Amino acid sequence: MRPYHRRLWCWGCLGPTGSLGHRWVAAHQVYRRCFCLSFAPLINFTRDGGWGPPCCWAPSPTTKLVLHSELKAQLPNHPCRACPPVIETLSRLSRTPIALATGIRPFPTEESINDDDIYKGLPDLIDETRVDDEEDLYDCVYGEDEGGEVYEDLMKAEEVHQPKCPENDIRSCCLAEIKQTEEKYTETLESIEKYFMAPLKRFLTAAEFDSVFINIPELVKVHRSLMQEIHDSIVNKNDQNLYQVFISYKERLVIYGQYCSGVESAISSLDYISKTKEDVRLKLEECSKRANNGKFTLRDLLVVPMQRVLKYHLLLQELVKHTTDSIEKANLKLALDAMKDLAQYVNEVKRDNETLREIKQFQLSIENLNQPVLLFGRPQGDGEIRITTLDKHTKQERHIFLFDLAVIVCKRKGDNYEMKEIIDLQQYKIANNPTTDKENKKWSYGFYLIHIQGQNGLEFYCKTKDLKKKWLEQFEMALSNIRPDYADSNFHDFKMHTFTRVTSCKVCQMLLRGTFYQGYLCFKCGARAHKECLGRVDNCGRVNSGEQGTLKLPEKRTNGLRRTPRPVDPDMPFPVRFFISLAPAIRSIVKSQKKNKKF
């Protein structure tokens, strides 16, 4: 410890008796030491500055207490930032006669107290209410603190006097924040459109323009409307229908899935264009100055929408917390659930778009693969393995790509792979083979892939015991996605399905998340559901209530195989569905005409 730290503070530094209660400081012994040692670099006194007796000594020649704004700027990285009594002591010092005589403005002011109340506690809300096994709503959507400072700066209240928020009515503060931040966010979107999109349109190609601004115009349109409805609800309707506003906008806000999936690519494109086109770089600087005096660049502003969409459930969470009326609380919880669902949907759409890029790389690296890999579902894993058929015992070294619906068996060919076989997992089941496990012997840990209809199966050998465990888990996950529990409960026929439009689960009413194979579709009645909701779907609507035990079997082909009726996707346009539904009748008419011709 440096010598001056030991003697920087003494009782005399606290001013004349009565200016700052000595008893108060004495009652906070723990914080007094923290205050004296940790804040020495922030608050300095000199012999001639008028603060304290001659014993006080400081390392720098400043004669004034550091201003409140400077202090706040240094606190975030300061080790003592979590000590409220320290801040309170500084506040009291700023109000002493000696401090006031120097012209220092005491803090906090009335308006700053109001601002602090509005933002009180939000960073910790998600931690207070998160269920242990609940998926992290922020996972994969954006990096830690990415764009957070820009968002917070944009959302701060203007330096004008705001209506004072009653100390005993935090709920009013929550409503004020919802309204004010929505207004400021909409202004930010409009400034992007006005000050960046319009001027840059003639400097960028159509492809560059779309890659940078994604779907900003759609966001502007939605948020202009949302801002008006939030304002009307809070100002004119005493927020009685606020929950309905958020619930009704959930499906309109799913466009954030597209935005959040493309924002990283947009920023990369913007960086590349700025480096390669001098005229664009200069125009961007000019646009920034017109938009906000150069405080924020377009690169900064593009991250803000990604931040905003994940704030709604936090704002509503705080509002629910401070709502006492039971009916209002229950209604707001519905809105909170809707915004949490939206956040998870956006997260999953972004993750699926990353998965699609991974699948594209697989497609490019595998030779002789003529089928779209996307049809095989999500990738579960890939790696080296040895394979043998059950009638031949020669082990072949292969690289396999495991998806939900299939295994692509390949042979390594330099940096690429040559496709040897595609295994349709819908025809197989998995079984462990513990007899092959031999400690400390490579490639001796095996498991079976057994054909359901008794055809020749396969045996896989892994290099280590841990790899075998990993592969078994991944195969079991893939098979459970193909044949989930309750897939045929209540006479349904649920199968994994890709929905082309935004769709909700029939059971929980939450969104089916992602961009492909989002959930399960009953190929009889068209019901849609999450995997975990299958056991709670009502009876299939296509089953005759009087004949629930006797379902009609698919017609039999002449080759002995059964023809499965073609499933009708409810997402198809009506004319297509109509003609597909007529297909059986048309076939019977054609058959009868052929018979009549024979005779």
C-alpha positions in Angstrom: 0.0 0.0 0.0 1.3 3.4 -0.9 2.0 5.7 2.1 -0.3 8.5 1.0 -3.3 6.1 1.0 -2.8 5.6 4.7 -3.1 9.2 5.6 -5.3 10.6 2.9 -8.4 10.5 5.1 -8.8 11.4 8.7 -11.7 12.6 10.7 -10.8 16.1 9.9 -11.4 15.5 6.2 -15.1 15.0 6.9 -15.5 18.7 7.5 -16.6 20.7 10.6 -18.7 18.9 13.1 -22.3 18.7 11.9 -21.5 19.2 8.2 -21.3 15.4 7.9 -22.4 13.3 10.8 -19.3 11.7 12.4 -21.6 9.2 14.1 -22.9 8.1 10.7 -19.4 7.4 9.4 -18.5 5.7 12.6 -21.5 3.4 12.2 -20.2 2.3 8.8 -16.7 1.1 9.7 -16.6 -1.4 6.9 -17.3 1.2 4.3 -15.2 3.9 5.9 -12.0 2.0 5.1 -13.2 1.1 1.6 -14.2 4.7 1.1 -10.8 6.0 2.3 -8.6 3.6 0.4 -10.5 2.8 -2.8 -11.7 6.3 -3.7 -8.5 8.1 -3.1 -7.8 8.3 -6.9 -11.2 9.8 -7.5 -11.6 12.3 -4.7 -8.5 14.4 -3.9 -7.8 17.2 -1.4 -4.9 19.6 -1.1 -3.4 21.6 1.7 -4.6 24.8 0.2 -7.9 23.6 -1.1 -9.8 24.4 2.1 -10.7 20.8 2.8 -9.6 19.4 6.2 -6.7 20.2 8.4 -3.0 20.3 7.3 -2.6 16.6 8.0 -4.5 15.8 4.8 -2.3 15.2 1.9 -3.1 14.1 -1.7 -1.1 13.0 -4.7 -2.6 15.3 -7.3 -3.0 19.1 -7.3 -6.8 19.2 -7.8 -8.7 21.5 -5.4 -12.2 20.3 -6.0 -14.3 17.2 -5.5 -14.6 15.3 -8.8 -17.8 16.3 -10.4 -20.7 13.9 -10.3 -20.6 13.2 -14.0 -16.9 12.3 -13.9 -17.4 10.1 -10.8 -20.2 8.2 -12.5 -18.0 7.6 -15.6 -15.4 6.0 -13.5 -17.6 3.9 -11.2 -18.5 1.0 -13.7 -14.9 -0.3 -13.6 -14.3 0.5 -10.0 -14.0 -2.3 -7.4 -16.2 -0.4 -4.9 -19.1 0.2 -7.3 -21.4 -2.0 -5.3 -21.1 0.0 -2.0 -24.2 2.3 -1.8 -23.0 3.9 1.5 -19.9 5.1 -0.3 -22.1 6.9 -2.9 -24.3 8.2 -0.1 -21.2 9.6 1.6 -20.1 11.4 -1.6 -23.6 12.8 -1.9 -23.5 14.2 1.6 -20.0 15.6 1.0 -21.3 17.4 -2.1 -23.9 19.2 0.1 -21.5 20.4 2.9 -21.1 24.2 3.3 -17.4 23.9 2.2 -18.4 22.1 -1.0 -21.2 24.5 -1.8 -18.9 27.4 -1.3 -16.7 26.1 -4.1 -19.6 26.1 -6.5 -19.9 22.4 -6.9 -23.4 21.2 -7.8 -24.7 18.8 -5.2 -26.0 15.4 -6.3 -28.3 13.7 -6.9 -30.7 16.2 -8.4 -34.4 15.7 -8.5 -34.5 14.8 -12.2 -31.6 12.3 -11.9 -33.4 10.6 -9.0 -36.4 10.2 -11.3 -34.3 8.7 -14.1 -32.6 6.2 -11.8 -35.9 4.9 -10.5 -37.1 4.2 -14.0 -34.1 2.0 -14.7 -33.9 0.5 -11.3 -33.1 -3.2 -11.1 -33.6 -4.3 -14.8 -30.2 -5.9 -15.3 -30.9 -8.5 -12.6 -34.5 -9.3 -13.5 -33.7 -12.3 -15.7 -31.5 -13.9 -13.1 -34.2 -13.5 -10.4 -36.9 -15.3 -12.4 -35.0 -17.8 -14.5 -35.8 -21.4 -14.0 -32.7 -23.6 -13.6 -33.3 -25.8 -16.6 -34.8 -23.1 -18.8 -33.0 -22.3 -22.0 -31.0 -19.1 -21.9 -33.1 -16.6 -23.9 -30.0 -14.7 -25.0 -28.0 -17.8 -26.1 -26.5 -17.3 -29.5 -28.5 -14.2 -30.3 -25.7 -11.7 -29.5 -22.4 -11.6 -27.8 -22.1 -10.4 -24.2 -22.5 -6.6 -24.0 -22.5 -6.4 -27.8 -24.2 -3.1 -28.7 -25.5 -2.8 -25.1 -23.8 0.5 -24.4 -25.2 2.0 -27.6 -28.7 0.8 -26.8 -28.6 2.2 -23.3 -27.2 5.6 -24.5 -30.0 5.9 -27.1 -32.7 5.0 -24.6 -31.6 7.5 -21.9 -34.0 10.3 -21.1 -33.2 13.7 -22.6 -31.5 16.2 -20.4 -34.9 17.9 -19.8 -37.0 17.9 -16.8 -39.1 14.7 -16.8 -42.4 14.5 -14.8 -41.4 13.3 -11.4 -42.1 9.6 -10.7 -43.7 9.1 -7.3 -41.4 7.2 -5.0 -44.2 4.9 -3.9 -45.4 4.1 -7.4 -42.7 2.1 -9.2 -45.4 0.7 -11.5 -45.8 4.2 -13.0 -42.1 4.3 -13.6 -42.3 0.9 -15.4 -45.1 2.2 -17.7 -43.1 5.4 -18.3 -40.1 3.4 -19.4 -42.1 1.1 -21.7 -43.6 4.2 -23.4 -40.5 6.3 -23.5 -38.1 3.6 -24.7 -40.5 2.6 -27.5 -40.7 6.2 -28.7 -36.9 6.5 -28.7 -36.4 3.2 -30.4 -38.9 4.1 -33.1 -37.0 7.4 -33.6 -33.8 5.4 -34.0 -35.2 3.2 -36.7 -36.6 6.2 -38.5 -33.2 8.0 -38.3 -31.6 4.9 -39.9 -34.2 5.0 -42.7 -34.0 8.8 -43.2 -30.3 9.6 -42.6 -28.6 6.4 -43.9 -30.9 4.4 -46.2 -32.1 7.2 -48.4 -28.7 8.9 -49.0 -26.8 5.6 -49.5 -29.2 4.1 -52.0 -27.4 5.6 -55.0 -24.0 4.6 -53.6 -24.7 0.9 -53.2 -25.8 -1.9 -55.5 -29.2 -3.4 -54.8 -27.5 -6.5 -53.4 -25.3 -4.4 -51.1 -28.2 -2.3 -50.0 -30.3 -5.3 -49.1 -27.5 -7.1 -47.3 -26.7 -4.1 -45.1 -30.2 -2.9 -44.2 -32.0 -6.3 -44.2 -35.6 -5.6 -43.4 -35.3 -2.2 -41.6 -38.3 -0.7 -43.5 -40.6 -3.5 -42.2 -39.3 -2.8 -38.7 -40.1 0.9 -39.0 -43.6 0.2 -40.2 -44.3 -2.2 -37.3 -42.9 0.0 -34.6 -44.6 3.1 -35.7 -47.9 1.3 -35.2 -46.8 -0.4 -32.0 -45.6 2.9 -30.5 -48.9 4.5 -31.2 -50.9 1.7 -29.6 -48.6 1.6 -26.5 -49.0 5.4 -26.2 -52.8 5.2 -26.6 -53.0 2.4 -24.0 -50.9 4.1 -21.4 -52.1 7.7 -21.9 -55.8 7.3 -22.8 -56.8 3.9 -21.5 -55.0 3.7 -18.2 -53.0 0.7 -19.6 -56.0 -1.6 -19.3 -55.4 -3.1 -22.8 -51.6 -3.0 -22.7 -51.3 -6.8 -22.4 -53.5 -7.2 -25.5 -51.2 -4.9 -27.5 -48.2 -7.0 -26.9 -50.0 -10.3 -27.5 -51.4 -9.0 -30.8 -48.0 -7.9 -32.0 -46.1 -11.1 -31.2 -46.6 -12.6 -34.7 -45.8 -9.3 -36.4 -42.6 -9.0 -34.4 -41.3 -12.4 -35.7 -39.7 -10.5 -38.5 -36.9 -10.0 -36.0 -35.9 -13.6 -36.7 -34.8 -12.5 -40.2 -33.1 -9.4 -38.9 -31.1 -11.0 -36.1 -30.1 -13.8 -38.4 -28.7 -11.3 -40.9 -27.2 -8.6 -38.8 -23.7 -10.2 -38.4 -23.5 -10.6 -42.2 -24.8 -7.0 -42.6 -22.1 -5.6 -40.4 -19.4 -7.6 -42.2 -20.7 -6.3 -45.6 -20.7 -2.8 -44.3 -17.1 -3.1 -43.1 -16.0 -4.5 -46.4 -17.8 -1.9 -48.4 -16.4 0.9 -46.2 -12.8 -0.4 -46.8 -13.1 -0.9 -50.5 -15.2 2.2 -51.5 -13.8 5.5 -50.4 -16.9 7.4 -51.5 -19.2 5.2 -49.4 -16.9 5.6 -46.3 -17.1 9.4 -46.7 -20.8 9.3 -47.2 -21.3 7.2 -44.1 -19.3 9.8 -42.0 -21.5 12.5 -43.4 -24.7 10.6 -42.6 -23.6 10.0 -39.1 -23.0 13.7 -38.5 -26.4 14.5 -39.8 -28.1 11.8 -37.8 -26.6 12.3 -34.4 -23.6 14.7 -34.7 -21.3 11.7 -35.3 -21.9 10.1 -31.9 -23.1 6.8 -33.4 -22.1 5.2 -36.7 -24.4 3.1 -38.8 -22.5 0.0 -37.6 -23.4 1.0 -34.0 -27.1 1.5 -34.9 -27.5 -1.8 -36.7 -27.0 -3.7 -33.5 -29.8 -1.8 -31.6 -32.8 -3.8 -33.0 -31.2 -7.0 -31.9 -31.0 -5.5 -28.4 -34.5 -4.1 -28.4 -36.4 -7.2 -29.2 -35.0 -8.9 -26.1 -36.0 -6.1 -23.8 -39.7 -6.4 -24.0 -40.0 -9.4 -21.6 -37.7 -7.7 -19.1 -39.8 -4.5 -19.2 -43.0 -6.5 -18.8 -41.4 -8.7 -16.1 -40.8 -5.6 -14.0 -44.3 -4.3 -14.6 -45.8 -7.6 -13.5 -43.7 -7.5 -10.4 -45.1 -4.2 -9.3 -48.8 -4.9 -10.3 -51.0 -5.7 -7.3 -54.4 -6.2 -9.0 -54.8 -9.9 -9.5 -56.7 -9.7 -12.8 -54.3 -7.1 -14.3 -51.3 -9.3 -13.1 -52.8 -12.4 -14.8 -53.3 -10.5 -18.0 -49.8 -9.0 -18.0 -48.4 -12.5 -17.4 -50.0 -13.5 -20.7 -48.2 -10.7 -22.4 -44.9 -11.6 -20.6 -45.2 -15.2 -21.9 -45.8 -13.9 -25.4 -42.7 -11.8 -25.4 -40.6 -14.6 -23.9 -41.9 -16.8 -26.6 -40.9 -14.2 -29.2 -37.4 -14.0 -27.7 -37.0 -17.8 -27.9 -38.3 -17.8 -31.5 -35.8 -15.2 -32.6 -33.1 -17.1 -30.9 -34.0 -20.4 -32.7 -34.4 -18.7 -36.1 -30.9 -17.3 -35.8 -29.6 -20.7 -34.7 -31.3 -22.4 -37.6 -29.8 -20.0 -40.0 -26.4 -20.8 -38.6 -27.2 -24.5 -39.0 -28.2 -24.0 -42.6 -24.8 -22.5 -43.3 -23.2 -25.6 -41.7 -25.4 -27.9 -43.8 -24.4 -26.0 -47.0 -20.7 -26.6 -46.1 -21.5 -30.4 -45.7 -23.2 -30.4 -49.1 -20.2 -28.8 -50.8 -17.7 -31.1 -49.2 -19.4 -34.4 -50.0 -19.0 -35.7 -53.6 -21.6 -37.8 -55.4 -24.3 -36.4 -53.1 -27.2 -35.5 -55.4 -29.9 -35.1 -52.7 -30.3 -31.9 -50.7 -28.9 -32.5 -47.2 -31.5 -30.1 -45.8 -34.1 -32.9 -46.3 -32.3 -35.0 -43.7 -33.1 -32.7 -40.8 -30.7 -31.1 -38.3 -27.2 -32.4 -38.0 -26.5 -34.3 -34.8 -22.8 -34.9 -35.3 -20.1 -36.2 -37.6 -16.8 -38.0 -37.2 -14.6 -41.0 -37.9 -16.0 -44.4 -37.2 -15.5 -48.0 -38.4 -18.5 -49.9 -39.9 -19.2 -53.5 -40.7 -22.3 -55.3 -41.9 -23.6 -58.1 -39.7 -22.9 -60.7 -42.4 -19.4 -59.5 -43.1 -16.9 -58.9 -40.4 -14.4 -56.6 -42.3 -14.2 -53.2 -40.7 -14.2 -50.2 -43.0 -13.0 -46.8 -41.9 -15.6 -44.2 -42.7 -16.6 -40.7 -41.9 -20.3 -40.4 -41.1 -22.6 -37.4 -41.0 -25.5 -38.0 -38.6 -28.8 -36.1 -39.2 -32.2 -36.5 -37.7 -33.5 -38.6 -40.6 -30.4 -40.2 -42.2 -26.8 -41.1 -41.9 -24.5 -40.2 -44.8 -21.6 -42.7 -44.9 -18.5 -41.3 -46.6 -15.0 -42.1 -47.4 -12.4 -39.4 -46.8 -10.9 -38.1 -50.0 -8.3 -35.4 -49.2 -10.1 -32.4 -47.7 -13.4 -33.7 -49.1 -15.6 -36.8 -48.8 -17.0 -39.3 -51.2 -20.5 -40.5 -50.5 -20.8 -44.3 -50.2 -24.2 -44.8 -48.7 -27.2 -43.0 -47.2 -28.9 -44.9 -44.3 -32.6 -44.0 -43.8 -32.9 -44.0 -40.0 -36.7 -44.3 -40.2 -36.1 -48.0 -41.0 -33.7 -48.6 -38.1 -33.3 -48.8 -34.3 -30.3 -48.6 -32.1 -28.9 -51.2 -29.7 -25.8 -51.4 -27.6 -23.2 -54.2 -28.0 -21.3 -54.3 -24.6 -19.5 -57.5 -25.6 -17.2 -55.6 -27.9 -16.0 -53.2 -25.2 -12.4 -53.9 -24.4 -10.5 -51.5 -22.2 -7.4 -49.8 -23.6 -8.0 -51.2 -27.1 -8.9 -48.7 -29.9 -11.9 -49.3 -32.2 -13.4 -51.9 -30.0 -16.4 -50.1 -28.6 -19.4 -51.1 -30.7 -23.2 -50.7 -31.1 -25.8 -52.0 -33.6 -28.0 -50.3 -36.1 -30.8 -52.9 -36.6 -33.2 -52.9 -39.5 -36.8 -52.8 -38.2 -38.0 -55.3 -40.9 -35.2 -57.8 -40.3 -32.9 -56.9 -43.2 -29.2 -56.8 -42.8 -28.1 -54.4 -40.1 -24.8 -52.6 -39.4 -22.4 -52.4 -36.5 -20.4 -49.3 -35.7 -17.1 -49.3 -33.8 -15.8 -46.2 -31.9 -12.3 -45.3 -31.0 -12.9 -44.8 -27.3 -15.5 -45.5 -24.7 -16.4 -41.8 -24.4 -16.9 -41.5 -28.2 -19.2 -44.5 -28.1 -21.3 -42.9 -25.4 -21.5 -39.7 -27.4 -22.5 -41.5 -30.6 -25.2 -43.5 -28.8 -26.7 -40.4 -27.3 -26.7 -38.6 -30.7 -28.3 -41.6 -32.5 -30.9 -41.9 -29.7 -31.7 -38.2 -30.1 -32.1 -38.5 -33.9 -34.4 -41.6 -33.5 -36.5 -39.9 -30.8 -37.0 -37.0 -33.2 -38.2 -39.5 -35.9 -40.4 -41.6 -33.6 -41.1 -39.4 -30.5 -43.2 -40.6 -27.6 -46.9 -40.1 -28.2 -46.5 -39.6 -31.9 -49.6 -41.9 -32.5 -51.4 -41.1 -29.3 -55.2 -40.4 -29.6 -55.1 -41.9 -33.1 -52.8 -39.1 -34.5 -50.0 -39.7 -37.0 -47.4 -37.0 -36.1 -44.2 -36.6 -38.1 -41.4 -34.1 -38.2 -42.4 -31.3 -40.6 -41.1 -28.0 -42.0 -43.7 -25.3 -41.8 -43.4 -22.6 -44.4 -45.3 -20.0 -42.4 -45.2 -18.9 -38.8 -47.2 -21.5 -36.9 -48.3 -22.0 -33.3 -48.6 -25.2 -31.3 -52.2 -26.5 -30.9 -51.6 -27.3 -27.2 -49.6 -24.5 -25.7 -50.3 -21.8 -28.3 -46.6 -21.0 -28.4 -44.7 -20.6 -31.6 -43.1 -23.5 -33.4 -39.5 -22.1 -33.4 -37.0 -22.1 -36.2 -36.9 -22.2 -40.0 -37.1 -25.9 -40.8 -38.4 -29.0 -39.0 -39.8 -26.7 -36.4 -42.3 -29.3 -35.0 -44.7 -32.1 -35.7 -47.7 -32.3 -38.1 -50.4 -34.9 -37.9 -50.8 -36.2 -41.4 -54.4 -37.1 -40.7 -56.0 -34.0 -39.2 -53.3 -31.3 -39.7 -52.7 -30.6 -36.0 -49.3 -28.9 -35.2 -47.4 -29.4 -32.0 -44.1 -29.2 -30.2 -42.4 -32.5 -29.5 -43.0 -32.1 -25.8 -46.7 -31.3 -26.3 -47.6 -34.4 -28.4 -49.0 -36.3 -25.4 -51.5 -33.5 -24.7 -53.1 -33.1 -28.1 -56.8 -33.9 -28.2 -58.2 -36.8 -30.2 -57.4 -36.8 -33.9 -60.1 -34.9 -35.8 -60.1 -37.3 -38.8 -61.1 -40.4 -36.7 -64.7 -41.4 -36.7 -65.9 -41.2 -33.1 -67.8 -44.5 -33.4 -65.0 -46.5 -35.0 -61.9 -45.3 -33.1 -60.6 -48.9 -32.9 -60.7 -49.6 -36.6 -58.6 -47.3 -38.8 -58.6 -47.7 -42.5 -55.3 -49.3 -43.8 -53.5 -47.8 -46.8 -54.4 -49.5 -50.1 -52.1 -52.3 -51.2 -50.0 -52.2 -54.3 -49.5 -55.1 -56.6 -45.9 -55.4 -55.5 -46.9 -56.2 -52.0 -45.9 -52.8 -50.5 -48.6 -50.6 -49.1 -49.2 -47.2 -50.6 -49.4 -44.6 -48.0 -52.0 -41.9 -48.8 -50.3 -38.7 -49.8 -50.3 -36.3 -46.8 -51.9 -32.9 -47.5 -49.8 -30.0 -46.1 -52.2 -27.5 -44.5 -49.7 -24.7 -45.6 -50.4 -25.5 -49.3 -52.6 -23.0 -51.2 -56.3 -24.0 -51.3 -56.4 -24.9 -55.1 -53.5 -27.3 -54.7 -55.1 -29.0 -51.6 -58.4 -29.2 -53.4 -57.0 -31.1 -56.4 -54.9 -33.4 -54.2 -58.1 -34.3 -52.3 -59.8 -35.2 -55.6 -56.9 -37.5 -56.7 -58.5 -40.7 -55.3 -61.8 -40.1 -57.1 -60.0 -39.3 -60.3 -57.9 -42.5 -60.1 -61.1 -44.6 -59.6 -62.8 -42.9 -62.6 -59.7 -43.7 -64.7 -59.7 -47.3 -63.6 -63.4 -47.8 -64.4 -62.9 -46.3 -67.9 -60.0 -48.7 -68.5 -62.2 -51.7 -67.5 -65.0 -50.5 -69.8 -62.6 -50.3 -72.7 -61.5 -53.9 -72.1 -65.0 -55.2 -72.5 
